[in-house]
Amino acid sequence: MQDTVHSLVWLAIGFALVNVAHSLEAQNNFRYLAQTPLSTAPTFDNEDTPWGLTTYANIPYLPCLSKRDSLKYDIAVLGAPFDTATTGRPGARFGPGAIRSGSSRIYADAAWSLYTGENVFKSNVKIVDCGDVPMTRLDNTVALKQLETGHDIINARSPVSRDLSPVPRIINLGGDHTTTLSALRAAYKKWGKLSVIHFDAHIDTWNPKVLGGDVSDYGAVNHGTFLHIAHEEGLITNSSIHAGIRAPLAHPVKDMKNDRRCGFDFVTSRDLDRFGISGIIERLKSRVGDAKIYISVDIDVLDPAYAPATGTAEPGGWTSRELLTILDGLVGLKVVGADVVEVAPAYDGAGETTGVAAAEVVHSLLYLMVKTPVAGE
């Protein structure tokens, strides 16, 4: 019994000595940190980390719309906070912020794709976030012109690497889908006519006389007519294609006849069940061929289960995995511009389901741009 008591006493003394040692070590560490000269203390002067700012995938922010001629980059992420030409639920003006928030988990040092083996942020391609274009909410015509001017400013810059592209390429964060019209107008000035791969639940080639134009000329320009207008202005080729289409039509014969006149073929959402992902990829690639491409992704191409936060959700869409696999399969196409639009975060859940999905779509679009250089005319 006495031996047991002695053992417990010595054990208690041992624990006490260990605690004293740990306490002394902690005090020494604190004293070291307090006395460390600033020249050797940790610093936060990494210009590539946007401390305190929410940028896409934590990439550097640059004031791309300023008059500083020294700014150079290869790919610009640009926000278009606009939603006053939507016919459905509003709120997409907050889409750029939601996409950036959804990308907060992505960091350059840990962005290696399990599927492609690539890390776009470690590819010697300078990718920057240019913030949002200031767009008025009081006049759609002025707002769309402001966005076009923002694109013009970026298109006038010299890239870091001319081997990749003669001008910086832009990924637009929307915003309702009308913003794509401004992007196409600006891109046409640099690239000429483009083939469009249009991921959407809706055709968006409605004749303005049918949608909006019956109200006023001002109302004729909206997120359901912008591709019709782009065709009328000669911005796009007759080798464009929709992907994921499934929404009802107003006039089934007239709407699709006009859609073909605007230069579009289409792949429906349910075609994925018939042809598989490989078949969809082949259809898209064969349609656009060797043309210069603009890829526009309306987030409502996804089923509402995967992207509920959008203005005109349509049941029966693709999963986020299916869309990302299709996008990765388009590698090799000459993508000169792209966008992800119609993210309206007010309708999202606490988990930011739509914002996270949209952010990953942007990641895939970056991959397409980084992998395939595009020569100028």
ZISUL-V471223 format. One record per residue. N is the residue number from 1. SS is DSSP state (helix for helix, strand for strand, loop for the rest). NEAR is the number of other ideal C-beta (glycine too) atoms within 12 Angstrom. Layout:
n->N ss->SS near->NEAR
n->N ss->SS near->NEAR
This chain:
n->1 ss->loop near->7
n->2 ss->helix near->8
n->3 ss->helix near->9
n->4 ss->helix near->10
n->5 ss->helix near->11
n->6 ss->helix near->12
n->7 ss->helix near->13
n->8 ss->helix near->14
n->9 ss->helix near->14
n->10 ss->helix near->14
n->11 ss->helix near->14
n->12 ss->helix near->14
n->13 ss->helix near->14
n->14 ss->helix near->14
n->15 ss->helix near->14
n->16 ss->helix near->14
n->17 ss->helix near->14
n->18 ss->helix near->14
n->19 ss->helix near->14
n->20 ss->helix near->14
n->21 ss->helix near->14
n->22 ss->helix near->14
n->23 ss->helix near->14
n->24 ss->helix near->14
n->25 ss->helix near->14
n->26 ss->helix near->14
n->27 ss->helix near->14
n->28 ss->helix near->14
n->29 ss->helix near->14
n->30 ss->helix near->13
n->31 ss->helix near->12
n->32 ss->helix near->14
n->33 ss->helix near->15
n->34 ss->helix near->12
n->35 ss->helix near->12
n->36 ss->loop near->14
n->37 ss->loop near->10
n->38 ss->loop near->12
n->39 ss->loop near->7
n->40 ss->loop near->10
n->41 ss->loop near->13
n->42 ss->loop near->10
n->43 ss->loop near->13
n->44 ss->loop near->12
n->45 ss->loop near->10
n->46 ss->loop near->13
n->47 ss->loop near->13
n->48 ss->loop near->23
n->49 ss->loop near->19
n->50 ss->loop near->25
n->51 ss->loop near->15
n->52 ss->loop near->9
n->53 ss->loop near->20
n->54 ss->loop near->26
n->55 ss->loop near->38
n->56 ss->helix near->49
n->57 ss->helix near->38
n->58 ss->helix near->31
n->59 ss->loop near->40
n->60 ss->loop near->30
n->61 ss->strand near->32
n->62 ss->loop near->33
n->63 ss->loop near->22
n->64 ss->loop near->36
n->65 ss->loop near->29
n->66 ss->loop near->16
n->67 ss->loop near->11
n->68 ss->loop near->13
n->69 ss->loop near->11
n->70 ss->loop near->13
n->71 ss->loop near->26
n->72 ss->loop near->24
n->73 ss->loop near->33
n->74 ss->loop near->37
n->75 ss->strand near->50
n->76 ss->strand near->49
n->77 ss->strand near->50
n->78 ss->strand near->52
n->79 ss->strand near->42
n->80 ss->strand near->49
n->81 ss->loop near->38
n->82 ss->loop near->52
n->83 ss->loop near->37
n->84 ss->loop near->31
n->85 ss->loop near->44
n->86 ss->loop near->38
n->87 ss->loop near->30
n->88 ss->loop near->26
n->89 ss->loop near->24
n->90 ss->loop near->26
n->91 ss->loop near->29
n->92 ss->helix near->49
n->93 ss->helix near->36
n->94 ss->helix near->33
n->95 ss->helix near->49
n->96 ss->helix near->46
n->97 ss->helix near->35
n->98 ss->helix near->42
n->99 ss->helix near->52
n->100 ss->helix near->39
n->101 ss->helix near->30
n->102 ss->helix near->36
n->103 ss->loop near->38
n->104 ss->loop near->22
n->105 ss->loop near->18
n->106 ss->loop near->31
n->107 ss->loop near->20
n->108 ss->helix near->27
n->109 ss->helix near->14
n->110 ss->helix near->14
n->111 ss->loop near->29
n->112 ss->loop near->19
n->113 ss->loop near->26
n->114 ss->loop near->11
n->115 ss->loop near->17
n->116 ss->loop near->23
n->117 ss->loop near->14
n->118 ss->loop near->23
n->119 ss->loop near->25
n->120 ss->helix near->36
n->121 ss->helix near->34
n->122 ss->helix near->21
n->123 ss->loop near->26
n->124 ss->loop near->15
n->125 ss->loop near->32
n->126 ss->loop near->33
n->127 ss->strand near->46
n->128 ss->strand near->38
n->129 ss->strand near->37
n->130 ss->strand near->37
n->131 ss->strand near->31
n->132 ss->strand near->36
n->133 ss->loop near->38
n->134 ss->loop near->20
n->135 ss->loop near->37
n->136 ss->loop near->18
n->137 ss->loop near->18
n->138 ss->loop near->11
n->139 ss->loop near->16
n->140 ss->helix near->33
n->141 ss->helix near->25
n->142 ss->helix near->20
n->143 ss->helix near->32
n->144 ss->helix near->38
n->145 ss->helix near->24
n->146 ss->helix near->28
n->147 ss->helix near->44
n->148 ss->helix near->35
n->149 ss->helix near->24
n->150 ss->helix near->38
n->151 ss->helix near->43
n->152 ss->helix near->27
n->153 ss->helix near->29
n->154 ss->helix near->42
n->155 ss->helix near->32
n->156 ss->loop near->22
n->157 ss->loop near->35
n->158 ss->loop near->21
n->159 ss->loop near->31
n->160 ss->loop near->25
n->161 ss->loop near->24
n->162 ss->loop near->17
n->163 ss->loop near->15
n->164 ss->loop near->32
n->165 ss->strand near->36
n->166 ss->loop near->23
n->167 ss->loop near->34
n->168 ss->loop near->41
n->169 ss->strand near->49
n->170 ss->strand near->52
n->171 ss->strand near->52
n->172 ss->strand near->51
n->173 ss->strand near->52
n->174 ss->strand near->53
n->175 ss->loop near->53
n->176 ss->loop near->52
n->177 ss->loop near->55
n->178 ss->loop near->50
n->179 ss->helix near->52
n->180 ss->helix near->53
n->181 ss->helix near->49
n->182 ss->helix near->46
n->183 ss->helix near->50
n->184 ss->helix near->47
n->185 ss->helix near->33
n->186 ss->helix near->41
n->187 ss->helix near->42
n->188 ss->helix near->30
n->189 ss->helix near->26
n->190 ss->helix near->32
n->191 ss->helix near->34
n->192 ss->loop near->19
n->193 ss->loop near->28
n->194 ss->strand near->42
n->195 ss->strand near->40
n->196 ss->strand near->51
n->197 ss->strand near->51
n->198 ss->strand near->46
n->199 ss->strand near->48
n->200 ss->loop near->49
n->201 ss->loop near->41
n->202 ss->loop near->47
n->203 ss->loop near->47
n->204 ss->loop near->50
n->205 ss->loop near->42
n->206 ss->loop near->37
n->207 ss->loop near->30
n->208 ss->loop near->30
n->209 ss->loop near->22
n->210 ss->loop near->25
n->211 ss->loop near->34
n->212 ss->loop near->27
n->213 ss->loop near->21
n->214 ss->loop near->16
n->215 ss->loop near->16
n->216 ss->loop near->14
n->217 ss->loop near->16
n->218 ss->helix near->17
n->219 ss->helix near->24
n->220 ss->helix near->28
n->221 ss->loop near->42
n->222 ss->loop near->42
n->223 ss->loop near->49
n->224 ss->loop near->41
n->225 ss->loop near->40
n->226 ss->helix near->50
n->227 ss->helix near->45
n->228 ss->helix near->37
n->229 ss->helix near->36
n->230 ss->helix near->37
n->231 ss->helix near->34
n->232 ss->helix near->24
n->233 ss->loop near->20
n->234 ss->loop near->17
n->235 ss->loop near->36
n->236 ss->strand near->42
n->237 ss->loop near->30
n->238 ss->loop near->23
n->239 ss->loop near->24
n->240 ss->strand near->43
n->241 ss->strand near->45
n->242 ss->strand near->40
n->243 ss->strand near->46
n->244 ss->strand near->43
n->245 ss->strand near->36
n->246 ss->loop near->33
n->247 ss->loop near->31
n->248 ss->loop near->15
n->249 ss->loop near->24
n->250 ss->loop near->22
n->251 ss->loop near->17
n->252 ss->helix near->13
n->253 ss->helix near->11
n->254 ss->helix near->19
n->255 ss->helix near->30
n->256 ss->helix near->23
n->257 ss->helix near->17
n->258 ss->helix near->29
n->259 ss->helix near->36
n->260 ss->helix near->21
n->261 ss->helix near->19
n->262 ss->loop near->36
n->263 ss->loop near->31
n->264 ss->strand near->38
n->265 ss->strand near->29
n->266 ss->strand near->37
n->267 ss->strand near->37
n->268 ss->strand near->29
n->269 ss->loop near->33
n->270 ss->loop near->18
n->271 ss->helix near->28
n->272 ss->helix near->31
n->273 ss->helix near->16
n->274 ss->helix near->13
n->275 ss->helix near->19
n->276 ss->helix near->17
n->277 ss->helix near->27
n->278 ss->helix near->15
n->279 ss->helix near->19
n->280 ss->helix near->37
n->281 ss->helix near->30
n->282 ss->helix near->19
n->283 ss->helix near->28
n->284 ss->helix near->41
n->285 ss->helix near->28
n->286 ss->helix near->20
n->287 ss->helix near->30
n->288 ss->helix near->37
n->289 ss->loop near->19
n->290 ss->loop near->17
n->291 ss->loop near->29
n->292 ss->strand near->38
n->293 ss->strand near->41
n->294 ss->strand near->48
n->295 ss->strand near->50
n->296 ss->strand near->51
n->297 ss->strand near->52
n->298 ss->strand near->54
n->299 ss->helix near->54
n->300 ss->helix near->51
n->301 ss->helix near->51
n->302 ss->strand near->44
n->303 ss->loop near->30
n->304 ss->loop near->29
n->305 ss->loop near->19
n->306 ss->loop near->34
n->307 ss->loop near->50
n->308 ss->loop near->33
n->309 ss->loop near->38
n->310 ss->loop near->49
n->311 ss->loop near->43
n->312 ss->loop near->38
n->313 ss->loop near->31
n->314 ss->loop near->31
n->315 ss->loop near->20
n->316 ss->loop near->25
n->317 ss->loop near->36
n->318 ss->strand near->42
n->319 ss->loop near->22
n->320 ss->helix near->31
n->321 ss->helix near->20
n->322 ss->helix near->30
n->323 ss->helix near->41
n->324 ss->helix near->34
n->325 ss->helix near->25
n->326 ss->helix near->41
n->327 ss->helix near->44
n->328 ss->helix near->30
n->329 ss->loop near->29
n->330 ss->loop near->38
n->331 ss->loop near->29
n->332 ss->loop near->21
n->333 ss->loop near->37
n->334 ss->strand near->33
n->335 ss->strand near->42
n->336 ss->strand near->45
n->337 ss->strand near->48
n->338 ss->strand near->44
n->339 ss->strand near->52
n->340 ss->strand near->54
n->341 ss->strand near->55
n->342 ss->loop near->59
n->343 ss->loop near->55
n->344 ss->loop near->41
n->345 ss->helix near->40
n->346 ss->helix near->23
n->347 ss->helix near->29
n->348 ss->loop near->33
n->349 ss->loop near->18
n->350 ss->loop near->11
n->351 ss->loop near->15
n->352 ss->loop near->28
n->353 ss->helix near->28
n->354 ss->helix near->45
n->355 ss->helix near->43
n->356 ss->helix near->33
n->357 ss->helix near->44
n->358 ss->helix near->51
n->359 ss->helix near->44
n->360 ss->helix near->38
n->361 ss->helix near->47
n->362 ss->helix near->48
n->363 ss->helix near->44
n->364 ss->helix near->38
n->365 ss->helix near->46
n->366 ss->helix near->47
n->367 ss->helix near->38
n->368 ss->helix near->40
n->369 ss->helix near->42
n->370 ss->helix near->33
n->371 ss->helix near->29
n->372 ss->loop near->25
n->373 ss->loop near->26
n->374 ss->strand near->36
n->375 ss->loop near->16
n->376 ss->loop near->20
n->377 ss->loop near->15
